[in-house]
Amino acid sequence: MWAQPNEQLRPRSFPTTAALKSYDRAIAPTRDIAPRVHRLGSWFVNWYVVEDEGRLTVVDAGLPGFKGTLESDLASLGFGLGDVDAVILTHSDADHTGVARALHEAGARVLIHSADEPALRKPGPKSGDASPIKIVPDLWRPSLLRVVVSVISAGGGRPTKVEDAETFGDGDVLDVPGHPRAVPTPGHTAGHCVFHFTDHGALFVGDAMCAYNPVNGRRGPQLMPHAMNESNALAAESLDAIAPLEAEVLLFGHGEPWHGGAAAAVEQARAAASG
């Protein structure tokens, strides 16, 4: 969702530190949100750990501020930094890359689609339909303000850089624990992918869809808000790639898991977009 903000759009003042913390309610790490899949993050931003034969793949990496509890969060699940073999990123936005460098420095590989690697190496404002000016008309909404304050308080305005990430292409099966297939779903960003872990029955959709709308607070499977997708047309088209995938659970960057199947999630997302 979140790329480095345009300096001209930064508020001139922020709430107090106590107020910021009240917006960024953490959630306890959750074991086995799906078989051998564990959830971490905050009330708004999810990141995940996938377990395979005692080794771990991290799917997305939350916000930079999550680094402060990274070791204790992993420990609460029974793991340490050295158990993480790889970090795979659905895309390059700052709320999905936050602890990637810390894990990389601890020995994990970092992998991202080749089209998004430049933005991971050198973060900056998004473009196209997600140009920062596009979000301004919605900044009056309390739900969006809560998200903005939460993301900024957890370092979202200072995106993580990873300068030596490995890249993959459309449809590649990744040589990481769990061996997911990277299914291209451009639109939110040019290189956005979803990760299909067939042995775990899990589909990690990143921001190809969300189950919590950061602008209006609506819940359930839906496309990300228009002002957050670099191409809304491509984002809608990419639902076609998700619908036929078989998974017991869909896991989002934002919102609660969906257990109704990919096709039903896509149908609901299309209905929300046309409603």
C-alpha positions in Angstrom: 0.0 0.0 0.0 2.4 2.6 1.3 5.3 4.1 -0.6 7.6 7.0 0.5 5.3 10.1 0.9 5.7 13.2 -1.2 7.3 15.8 1.1 4.7 18.4 0.0 1.9 16.2 1.4 3.4 15.7 4.9 1.2 17.2 7.6 2.9 20.2 9.3 2.3 18.7 12.8 1.6 15.3 14.3 -0.2 14.0 17.3 1.8 13.3 20.5 3.9 10.2 21.0 1.2 8.8 23.3 -1.5 9.4 20.7 0.6 7.8 18.0 1.0 4.7 20.1 -2.7 4.5 20.7 -3.3 4.3 16.9 -0.7 1.5 16.4 -2.3 -1.3 18.3 -0.2 -4.4 18.0 -1.6 -7.9 17.7 0.0 -10.9 19.4 1.7 -13.2 16.9 -0.7 -16.0 15.9 0.4 -19.6 15.4 -1.2 -21.7 12.7 -3.5 -19.2 11.2 -3.3 -21.8 8.5 -1.3 -25.1 8.9 2.3 -24.1 9.5 1.5 -20.5 8.7 1.9 -17.8 11.4 0.7 -14.2 11.4 2.5 -11.2 12.8 2.0 -7.4 12.6 -0.4 -4.8 13.9 -4.1 -4.1 13.7 -3.7 -2.9 10.1 -0.5 -4.5 8.6 0.0 -8.2 8.4 3.1 -10.2 7.7 3.5 -13.9 7.8 5.9 -16.8 8.5 5.6 -20.1 6.6 7.2 -23.2 8.2 8.5 -26.0 6.1 10.7 -28.8 7.5 11.9 -26.6 10.3 12.9 -23.7 8.1 11.1 -20.5 7.5 10.0 -18.2 4.7 8.8 -14.8 5.6 6.0 -13.5 3.3 6.1 -9.7 3.2 7.9 -7.8 6.0 5.5 -5.3 7.6 6.6 -1.8 8.6 10.1 -0.6 9.6 9.0 0.0 13.2 8.3 -3.8 13.6 12.1 -4.3 13.9 11.9 -3.3 17.5 9.9 -6.4 18.4 11.2 -8.7 15.6 13.2 -11.1 17.8 10.6 -11.3 20.6 7.8 -11.8 18.1 9.7 -14.7 16.4 10.6 -16.1 19.8 6.9 -16.2 20.9 6.4 -18.5 17.9 9.4 -20.7 18.9 11.8 -19.3 16.3 14.9 -17.2 16.0 16.3 -14.9 13.3 18.6 -17.8 12.2 15.6 -19.9 11.3 14.5 -17.6 8.5 15.9 -18.7 5.1 14.1 -16.2 2.9 11.9 -13.1 2.7 9.7 -13.0 -0.3 7.9 -9.8 -1.1 4.6 -9.4 -2.9 5.7 -5.9 -3.8 7.9 -3.0 -2.8 5.6 -0.7 -0.7 7.0 0.4 2.6 4.4 -1.4 4.7 5.5 -4.8 3.1 9.3 -4.4 3.3 9.9 -3.1 6.8 12.0 -5.8 8.5 13.4 -7.3 5.2 16.8 -5.7 5.7 17.1 -6.8 9.3 16.3 -10.3 8.3 18.7 -10.1 5.4 21.5 -8.9 7.7 20.8 -11.9 9.9 21.4 -14.2 6.9 18.0 -14.5 5.0 17.7 -14.1 1.3 15.3 -11.3 0.0 13.4 -12.0 -3.2 11.1 -9.7 -5.2 9.7 -9.5 -8.7 12.2 -7.9 -11.1 9.7 -5.1 -12.0 9.6 -4.0 -8.3 13.2 -4.4 -7.5 14.2 -0.8 -8.4 11.7 0.6 -6.0 13.0 -1.7 -3.2 16.6 -0.6 -4.0 15.6 3.1 -4.1 12.1 3.8 -2.6 10.1 6.8 -3.8 6.6 8.0 -4.3 4.3 5.8 -6.3 3.1 6.9 -9.8 0.1 6.7 -12.1 -3.2 6.3 -10.4 -1.4 6.2 -7.1 0.4 9.5 -7.4 0.4 10.9 -3.9 -1.8 13.9 -4.8 -4.6 11.4 -5.6 -5.1 10.5 -1.9 -5.6 14.1 -0.7 -9.4 14.3 -1.3 -9.9 11.3 1.1 -7.7 12.6 4.0 -10.8 13.9 5.8 -11.9 10.4 6.5 -11.3 9.2 10.1 -10.6 5.7 9.0 -7.8 6.8 6.6 -6.4 9.3 9.1 -6.1 6.4 11.6 -4.2 4.3 9.0 -1.9 7.2 8.1 -1.0 7.9 11.7 -0.5 4.3 12.4 1.7 3.7 9.4 3.8 6.8 9.9 4.3 6.1 13.6 5.7 2.7 12.7 8.2 4.1 10.2 6.2 4.0 7.0 7.6 7.4 6.0 11.1 6.0 6.0 11.0 2.9 3.7 13.5 0.1 4.0 16.1 -0.2 1.3 17.5 -3.5 0.2 20.1 -3.0 -2.5 21.0 -6.7 -3.3 17.7 -8.5 -3.4 17.3 -11.5 -5.7 14.6 -11.2 -8.4 12.1 -13.6 -9.9 9.8 -13.5 -12.9 6.2 -14.3 -13.7 5.1 -17.8 -12.7 8.4 -18.8 -11.1 8.4 -21.5 -8.4 10.7 -20.0 -5.7 13.5 -22.1 -4.2 12.6 -21.2 -0.7 10.9 -23.2 2.1 7.4 -24.1 1.0 8.3 -23.6 -2.7 5.5 -21.1 -3.6 4.6 -20.1 -7.1 4.7 -16.4 -7.9 1.6 -15.5 -9.8 1.8 -12.1 -11.4 -0.9 -9.6 -10.4 0.2 -6.2 -11.6 -1.8 -3.1 -10.8 -1.1 -2.2 -7.2 2.5 -2.0 -8.4 4.1 -3.0 -11.7 5.6 -6.1 -10.2 3.0 -7.2 -7.7 2.7 -11.0 -7.3 0.6 -13.3 -5.1 2.3 -16.4 -3.6 0.6 -19.7 -3.9 1.8 -22.3 -1.3 -0.1 -25.3 -2.5 1.3 -27.7 0.2 0.0 -25.3 2.9 -3.3 -24.6 1.2 -2.5 -20.9 1.4 -2.6 -18.0 -1.0 -0.9 -14.8 0.1 -2.5 -12.0 -1.9 -0.5 -9.0 -0.6 -2.3 -5.9 -1.9 -3.8 -7.4 -5.0 -6.9 -7.4 -2.7 -7.5 -6.4 0.9 -10.0 -7.5 3.5 -9.9 -4.1 5.2 -10.3 -0.9 3.2 -7.9 1.7 4.6 -9.9 4.6 3.2 -13.5 3.8 4.3 -12.9 0.9 6.8 -15.1 -1.5 4.8 -14.3 -5.2 5.5 -14.3 -8.2 3.2 -12.4 -9.1 0.0 -12.1 -6.0 -2.3 -9.6 -4.2 -4.4 -7.3 -1.7 -2.7 -8.6 1.9 -3.0 -8.2 3.6 -6.3 -5.6 6.1 -5.0 -3.3 3.3 -3.9 -3.1 1.3 -7.1 -0.6 2.4 -9.8 -3.1 1.1 -12.4 -6.6 0.5 -11.3 -7.4 -1.1 -14.7 -4.6 -3.7 -14.3 -5.5 -4.3 -10.7 -9.0 -5.3 -11.8 -7.7 -7.4 -14.6 -5.4 -9.2 -12.2 -8.3 -10.7 -10.3 -8.6 -13.1 -13.3 -5.3 -14.6 -12.3 -6.4 -15.2 -8.7 -9.9 -16.6 -9.2 -8.8 -20.1 -10.5 -6.2 -20.7 -7.7 -7.2 -23.4 -5.2 -6.5 -22.5 -1.6 -8.1 -23.2 1.8 -7.2 -19.7 3.0 -6.4 -16.3 1.5 -4.1 -14.1 3.5 -4.1 -10.4 3.0 -1.7 -7.6 3.8 -4.6 -5.8 5.4 -7.5 -7.5 7.0 -8.6 -10.9 8.2 -8.1 -14.3 6.5 -10.7 -15.5 4.0 -11.7 -19.1 4.1 -14.3 -19.1 1.3 -12.0 -19.8 -1.7 -10.3 -17.6 -4.2 -13.1 -17.6 -6.7 -15.7 -16.3 -4.1 -13.2 -13.7 -2.9 -12.7 -12.4 -6.4 -16.5 -12.4 -7.0 -17.0 -10.3 -3.9 -14.2 -8.0 -4.9 -15.7 -7.4 -8.3 -19.1 -6.8 -6.8 -17.6 -4.2 -4.4 -15.8 -2.5 -7.3 -19.0 -2.2 -9.3 -21.2 -1.3 -6.4 
